[in-house]
Amino acid sequence: MTVTYDSVGKGTELPPRTYRVTRLDLVKYAGASGDFNIIHWNERVARSVGLPNVIAHGMYTMAQAGRFVTEWAGGDPGAVADFGVRFSAMVPVPDDDAGAAVEFSGKVLEKLEGNRVTVDIVARADGTKVLTRARATVRLP
Amino acid sequence: MPLNPEYVGRVYGPGEPYEVSRVKIADFADAIGEASELCRNREAALKAGYPDVIAPPTFAVIIDQRSTAAVVTDPGLGLDYSMVVHGEQGFSYVRPLHAGDVVVATTTVESIKSVGALSMMVTSTSIDTVDGEHVCTARSNLVERGPES
């Protein structure tokens, strides 16, 4: 089912998705992004500075939110013009194979000119909102 | 320690040019689970109307954070980076970054606020090609937790 500009309206919901994040994902993200902050890979240090566990990079979660929107919008990562989030809570990532689950949902907030829409995104981990004021303007086919 | 409010309006850069490469884009796409062929296959990207493989929308954070490093490590600002959490992030694109782009970044300190033990700094980074084409503006809000919070 391909979403098109004409097929959506204000309030159209994006099919929810759950993405898992494991320690391996954080190590790969650290390498790819160059963000080697120790709280994202060393549990001993993370706990010593008062964190519940190793926590995911906020930018990793934002990247997942971007993927959530562009997969819905036809699969073109270049279709995003504006994209902003507020990081409202941490995503602790346990040292096991399952990792943490982040649930994404969203809806169309506004239809704009040029086949673009603004999407409001919600991301939750363990019931807590980890992104707020998360909005992307994306061009639809 | 509150951040030095005199730093509002300061401009850092443009720094050394950053060359966007196919390998780096593919590595980044792999790391975030972005499956699109447009990030990996040049033919697919050309067919979609792009000059080369394109970067996912959060890729620009690599360039943004390299540029804002000059600000956060400036001793006169008084930021304790070990106490910093990422508050907000945003990107406004004129077009996607693609392999072969050679860009420079210029970071401006937009605002500094202190509320109780928290300090907040908003920066704006303009990412432009070395030929002067504006590609993206990245906005970042860093929050420094106070020692007692």
Interface residues (C-beta under 8 A of the other chain):
Chain A: Y19 D25 K28 Y29 G31 A32 S33 G34 D35 V49 G58 M59 Y60 M62 A63 Q64 G66 R67 T70 E71 G75 D76 P77 G78 V80 A81 D82 F83 G84 V85 R86 F87 R133 A136
Chain B: K24 D27 F28 A29 D30 A31 I32 G33 E34 A35 S36 L38 C39 A48 Y50 I54 A55 P56 P57 T58 V61 I62 Q65 R66 S82 V85 H86 G87 E88 Q89 G90 F91 S92 Y93 R95 P96 R139
